[in-house]
Amino acid sequence: MLTITDLHKSYPTPQGPLPVLRGVDLSLARGASLALMGESGSGKSTLLHLVAGLDRPDQGHIQAAGQALSSLNEGALAAWRREGIGLIFQQFNLIASLTVADNLAFQARLAGRHDPRWQTELAERLGLAALLERYPEQLSGGQQQRVALGRALASRPPLLLADEPTGNLDEASGDQALALLLELVAETGSSLLMVTHSARIASHLDRTLQLERGRLGGAAVARP
Ligand SMILES: Nc1ncnc2c1ncn2[C@@H]1O[C@H](COP(=O)(O)OP(=O)(O)OP(=O)(O)O)[C@@H](O)[C@H]1O
């Protein structure tokens, strides 16, 4: 599903280029989940942004859902962002002017995969059925988070990219959201790449890798 080979990325700074990724290799099978850990500033979000097609690497290859992202032009990369991935951030990034129902449908419509029956099921499973006509500002943090999960899952993307998706929630709500996410991911067959600072959360995913000095290595994380 996702294969990353020798990925390099540096950022220009007044002191010269800051190398962040220095030869990252990674593979993620269809339907598998992977936790990405590493110290603050180690480049986790940078890696996620490259896979999302929000930025381009200096060197190396990202092969995702059968296409080489580095060889895509801007239009094809925009199609990848629209149709190939679901993004879930710590800040939920809901659209304030749209109802919960329209937020849920937003990406699925863009991707041409709006499926009202799946969306209704998702809303029920995520405990959002009674909130569909509300606006994001009328929801609690946990409810907003569940809308963000639902929006990403509604289009059944091949790849879900999550950056600290439960970072804004208390532990109980975060665990509940994570359990639902993993259950729904298993059903949709999506692959999941999740950045987290929590070894406890990481332990619920299939595999954990640690980003250190610009490279990825296995992490000694205890499994439950
Ligand atoms: N646009 C940019 N220009 C310059 N430097 C940047 C830019 N974006 C990120 N960086 C730097 O690149 C490094 C990696 O940042 P990144 O956000 O990928 O780390 P992270 O592992 O996700 O961190 P955190 O866990 O704190 O979110 C940091 O040193 C950061 O300051």
The ligand as a Gaussian input file, in Angstrom:
#p B3LYP/6-31G(d) Opt

LIG

0 1
 N        8.451000      25.007000       7.203000
 C        9.511000      24.806000       7.995000
 N       10.617000      25.595000       7.879000
 C       11.707000      25.375000       8.652000
 N       11.794000      24.404000       9.580000
 C       10.721000      23.614000       9.747000
 C        9.527000      23.767000       8.977000
 N        8.645000      22.818000       9.368000
 C        9.246000      22.113000      10.339000
 N       10.489000      22.582000      10.573000
 C       11.473000      22.035000      11.520000
 O       11.678000      20.676000      11.158000
 C       11.829000      19.865000      12.321000
 C       10.798000      18.746000      12.290000
 O        9.501000      19.284000      12.458000
 P        8.202000      18.369000      12.548000
 O        7.027000      19.276000      12.745000
 O        8.169000      17.453000      11.390000
 O        8.510000      17.545000      13.868000
 P        7.568000      16.597000      14.757000
 O        8.354000      15.359000      15.019000
 O        6.251000      16.441000      14.086000
 O        7.427000      17.445000      16.075000
 P        6.248000      17.510000      17.184000
 O        6.231000      16.165000      17.848000
 O        6.731000      18.590000      18.095000
 O        4.970000      17.859000      16.462000
 C       11.700000      20.807000      13.525000
 O       13.007000      21.148000      13.940000
 C       10.983000      22.008000      12.959000
 O       11.359000      23.185000      13.633000

